[in-house]
Amino acid sequence: MRTAPPPLVLLLLLLLGLASAASAAFTCNATGVAATCRSLVGFKPAQNTTYGAIASLFQVSNSSLFSANGLLLTASADGAVAAGSTVRVPIRCRCANGTGRSTGTVYTVQNGDVGLYNITVARFSNLTTYQEIGEVNQLPDVNKIVVGQELRIPLPCSCDDVDGAEVVHLAHVVAPESSVESIATEFGTKASTLLRLNGMSDPKALMAYQVLDVPLHACSSSITNNSLDYGLRLASGSYATTANGCITCNCSATTYRLDCHQSVGQSQCPAAATCPGGLFIGNTSTSGCEVQTCSYAGYTNTSAAAGTNISSIITTDRTKCSSDGGSPPGSDGGLGLLRGFKWSAALVFLHMIWLSSLQ
């Protein structure tokens, strides 16, 4: 005879059910090519697991999972992940009708799955709701599923800019006793931004296990909108391989620009792309206070024989021209400032003469 669950467990399941009752969908109004992007979900496994098992659950590659978490590509898929720890999982996001949802995550019902609610909580750690799984799969009864049945899992995501800046949207499951302010501090954003993005007017309305849309500062890039990897956005501390593994890009916390270079040891890749002046992708040259970089601009797939076509472009950084008093090539090298100083000195001198004449 099966024993009844302890009251504490029943209470926890009730709270989880209340948190899951609300939609986990994120607002996304992006259109055109901008309506597809790379997003993140913060997955907290209920039991001890491995990186390989997480990659399999979300149907992403081991390498993309490693890179999203700042791990080396040589890391082991058998690497242990403790229950309750957070792993960032990269997902492909598509926006339609004002809502962002993941594409490509399909779950096969297993023995022990007793309805969509169980799958929502036990398998996907409340990153979605059983109502939304039922809706996208057009299921008339969320409690009637069979072993082997394939279910599309709608994970919340967005491709929208925030306050005019590119961001990586992270689906964050709120831990008990968290606050909007503490979450904002943890992820380097503002409490007011979190409230606005998530349609909340009162920070006290935050619920445990609620899925929160958290914008992470993203590195800007030079990838053109006709590239197959347009929409590649990386948060600080992460990297990604792209262009069929031929290019590796990381997000610099210093410049917040994508730092891309040719991947090493990839025999299927074309010869390294170059920019005018013989610079390879990732190389820089300095002229005065300007720093020019041969930047990665995207890729396309051509014929089977030609393979991957990688594009590059020269980008110019003039940050030092204003921060250290330097001058761009061809400027007056500060003479304009000197001339201004001379005029100011002359005016002060004339003013002193005028004051002395009044005495």
Secondary structure, DSSP 4 states (H G I P E B T S, - for coil): -PPPPPHHHHHHHHHHHHHHHS--PEE----GGGGEEEEEEEE--SS-EEHHHHHHHHT--HHHHHHHTT--TTS-TT-EE-TT--EEEEEEEEEETTEEEEES-EEE--TT--SHHHIIIIITTTSS-HHHHHHHTT-S-TT---TT-EEE---B-----BTTB-EEEEEEEPPTT--HHHHHHHHT--HHHHHHHTT-S-GGG--TT-EEEEEEEB-B----TTSTTTT---BTT-EEEETTTTEEEEE-TTT-BEEEEEPSS-TTSPSPPEETTTEETT-EEEETTEEEEEEEEEEEE--TTT-EEEEEEEEEE-HHHHHSS---TTS-TTHHHHHHHHHHHHHHHHHHHHHHHH-
